[in-house]
């Protein structure tokens, strides 16, 4: 099976839920979050974790994981800014199915902690 490596920037609350899953699943979206958006490269994930998650919640993390490429083919890559700002838009109601297509575990590759507290 061919896989695609994706990244997801998260805050501490989401990271705790990922850990509770045994590092195998992303938690369900909140009602006000209709889309789950993994990003296509680590550089973009670092920007979000460092510049948004960390200031908003005191820490930000970059996670890396692999997903079945055939499954991902149904999602069009969305560019939301510059050349590195590519992500997939997975409807919240499909997140359980998305999680089933993750191969291996979700790993943390970067940590950012607000030192101003």
FENTA-V759227 format. One record per pair of residues at least 12 apart in sequence whose ideal C-beta (glycine too) atoms are under 10 Angstrom apart, sorted by the first residue. I is the first residue (numbers start at 1). GAP is how many residues later the second one is. Records with the same first field share a line. If there is no record, write none. Layout:
# FENTA-V759227
I: GAP  GAP
This chain:
# FENTA-V759227
1: 65  67  68  69  70  100  102
2: 64  66  67  68  70
3: 62  63  64  65  66  67  68  69  98  99  100  101
4: 34  36  61  62  63  64  65  66  67  68  69  84  99
5: 33  35  36  37  59  60  61  62  64
6: 31  32  33  34  35  36  39  57  58  59  60  61  66  81  82  92  96  100
7: 31  32  33  34  35  36  37  38  39  41  42  55  56  57  58  80  102  103
8: 18  28  29  30  31  37  40  41  53  54  55  56  57  79  98
9: 28  29  30  33  35  36  37  38  39  40  41  42  43  44  45  51  52  53  54  101  103
10: 16  17  35  38  39  43  47  49  50  51  52  53  96  98
11: 38  41  42  43  45  46  47  48  49  50
12: 41  42  45  46  47  48  49  101
13: 14  44
14: 12  13  39  43  47  49
15: 12  38  42  44  45  46  48  91  93  96
18: 43  45  47  87  88  90
19: 87  89
21: 78  84  85
22: 83  84
23: 40  42  79  81  82  83  84  85
24: 41  75  76  78  79  80  81  82
25: 40  70  71  73  74  75  77  81
26: 12  37  39  64  69  70  72  73  76  80
27: 68  72
28: 64  65  67  68  71
29: 61  62  63  64  66
30: 62
31: 61
33: 59  62
34: 55  57  58  59
35: 43  52  53  54  55  56  57  59  60
36: 51  52  53  54  55  56  57  58  59  62  63
37: 38  41  43  50  51  52  53
38: 25  26  27  29  34  37  49  50  51  52  60  64
39: 23  39  41  45  46  47  48  49
40: 37  38  39  44  45  46  47  48
41: 42  43  44  45  46
42: 20  22  42  67  68
43: 19  40  41  42
44: 18  36  37  38  39  40  41  42  43
45: 15  16  17  18  19  39  42  64  65
46: 14  16  38  63  64  66
47: 13  15  34  35  37  38
48: 12  14  37  39
49: 12  13  14  59  60  61  62  63
50: 12  60  61  62
51: 61
53: 59  61
54: 57  58  59  60  61
55: 57  59  61
56: 58
57: 57
58: 54  55  56  57  58  59
59: 52  53  54  55  58
60: 50  51  52  53  54
61: 47  48  49  50  51  52
62: 45  46  47  48  49  50
63: 42  43  44  45  46  47
64: 40  41  42  43  44  45  46
65: 34  37  38  39  40  41  42
66: 35  36  37  38  39  40  41
67: 21  23  31  32  33  34  35  36  37
68: 30  32  33  34  35
69: 32
70: 31
71: 26  27  29  30  31
72: 16  18  26  29
74: 14  16  20
75: 12  13  14  15  16  19  23
76: 12  13
77: 12
